[in-house]
C-alpha cells in the first residue's frame, strides 16, 4: 500500500534540502493525526481554538468556551491542550486556564471528564473532547466532583449554586476564594451525564465513576 503521507513528507524534505534550507522535521504519527483532527473540527459557535505558539506548534493549543445556556451563561473559559506524540493512543492533557467555580474542575484547573481518563480510546478525537467540555458547563455533575464544596452546594441547594457561579463570574469571592471576572449571569441547570464512546456514535449515560487527582 502506498503511504501518501510518507511520500508527501519525503518530497517536502527533498525540496527543502535542494534549496539549501534546513532539514524538514519529520512529523510523528501523533502530529499527522492531530492535523487531520484539526482539519475536520466541527466547532459549536460558542467555541474557538487558538495556537498561542504559532502555526508551527499545533501540539499545544487553547480552546475558549462561551456557554450560551445553563449556570455559566455569559462566561468565558479557556482550556489548554497538550498533545503528546503518542496521540491518539494517549489522551491529550487538558487543563482549565480560567479559574472557575465548578464541581468538576478544581481551583488548579484539573478537569474531571471520563474521556480524558479511563474511557479514552484512540477512536476519539479533539472534537469529542470539546463536546465533553461544553457538556460540563451545560450539565455540571455533582456526583463526580473535584471541587467537593461546589458539588455539595449544587446537590443540596441549586439556587445557592447559581448565585455562587454568578458571584465567581462577576469577579467576587466564594468561600473566601477570589475568582477573576469571567462573564455575566447564569441560567438553570439540568441532569448530569458523561460521554460514553465506543466504535458506535456517541451516547450519554449517567456517570458512576469518581475523579481523583
N, C-alpha and C positions, 0 to 999 in steps of 0.2 A: 504493500500500500504506500502511495506517495504521501509524504508528510509535507503538506503545503507550508505550514508554519516554519518548518526547518529550512525548506528551500528559500522562502522569503527572507529569513534571517541570514542565511549564508550569502545571498545576493546583496543584502544591505551591508554586510560586513566587508564583502569584496569591494563594493563601490567606495566605501569609506577608506579602505586601505589603499586603493588605487589613486585616490585623490590626496594621499599623504596625510589624511586625518588620523585621529587617534582610533585605536581598535574599538569596534562597537561592542558594548557589553551584551553578552548573551542573556536572554530573559529566561527566568526559571519557569517551570510549568505553572507555578502559582501566579506569576505575573501574567502569563498568557491567559490563564483562566480569568483573572481579575479584569483584564482588558475586555474580555468577552462579556463579563457580567456588567461592567460599566456601560458598554455599548448597548446593552439590552435593558438598561434600567427603565422602569416604568413608575416614576415617582408620583405620589399624590401631589396635588397643588400646594399642600401645606408643608412640603419637604424640599429642601435644597441641599445639594452637596457642593463642597469646595475643596481645593487642593492647595493648602497654605504653603507647601514646599515647592509648588510649581508642577508643570506637566511631566517633569522627569521623575517625579516620585509619586506614583499612583498608589503605592502600597500604604501610604499614610494620608488619610483624608478626613474631612469632617462632614457631618450631616446635621442640619439645623431643622428642627421640627417646630411648627407653629400650629398647635391644636386648634381646630375650629368647632369643637364641641366638648362637652364634659366639664369636669372641675377645672381643667387647665386652659380653658378657652382664653385666647388672647396672650398666652405666654409664648416665650421663645426659648428653646432648649437645644444646646449644641452637644453633639456626641463625637468623640474622636474614635477613629477606626485605625487599628494597626494590623495589617495583613501580613502573615508570615509567608516565606517561600513555599511552605508545605501546604498552603491553601489549595484546594478546598478540603484536604484531609484533616486540617486543623482549623478550628473556628477563629475568625478574627477576634482580636482583643478590643472590646468596646467599653468606653467609659463616658460618663456624662460630665462634660466640661462646665456646665452650668449648675451651680448649687441649687438644689430643688428639694422641696418638702414633698416626699413621695414614699409610699410604703415599700416599693420595690427598687428604690435607688437610695443608697446611703449617702451620707454627707461628704464622703470621699469620692463619690462618683461611680462606685461599683454598681453594676446593673444585674438584677436577678431576672433573667429570661432563659427559659429552659433550652431554647435552641442555640444559645451561646455556650451551653454546658453539656449536660448528659444527653440531650436529644439532638446534638449537632450531627448531620450526615453530609457527605460530600455532594449529594444531590441538591442541597440547599445553596443559597447564594445571597449576595448583598441585598437584593430586592426583598428577600424573605426576612432578613434582619430588620430592615427599615420598616417593613409592615408590622413586625412584632413590637418595635419601639413605639410606633404610633398607637398600637393597641394598648400598651402600658398606660398611655395618657388618657385614652378614651375609657378604659376599663381597669383602673388600678386594682390590685389584688391584695386584700388584707390577709389571705391565708398563706402567702408566700413572701414574708417580709424580709427586708434588710434593715429598714427603719421600723423597729418594732413599736415605737411610740406612735408614729403616724398610722401604722396598721391598726393599732388598738382604737385610735380615735375614729378611723374610717369605719371600723366594725361596730363600735358602740354608739357613736354619735356623728352620723354623716353630715349633719348641718354644721357642727363644730369643725369637722374636717374641711368642709368647703370654706369656712371663714379663715381657717389656718392657711389654706392654699392661697387665698386672696391676699392675706397679710404677707405671706412669703413673697408672692409675685410682685407686690407693691413696694418691696424693699424694707419690710418690717422685721420684727422679731417674733419667733415662735419658740416657746420653751427655752428662752434665753439664747437662742441661736439666731444670728442675723443672716438674712438672705438678701442678695443683691436684687435690685429691681428687675423683674423679668416679664412684665406684661400686666394686663388688666384683670378683670374679674373672671369668675368661673361659673359653669353651669352645673347640672346634676350629673350623677354618676350612674353606674349600671352594674350588671353581674360581672364576675371576674373569670377570665379564661386564659389559657396559654395555648401556644401553637403546637399542634401535633402533625408532623410531616413524615410521610413515608415515600414510597415511589408514586403514590397517587396524589391528586391535587390536595391542597391544604384543607384541614378541617379543624374545628375548635372543640376543645374538651376541657372540663374543669381540671385545674391543676392540683395534683396531690403531692407534689414534691416541695421541699423546703430548701431555701438557699442559705448557704453559709459562706463566709469569706475567710 
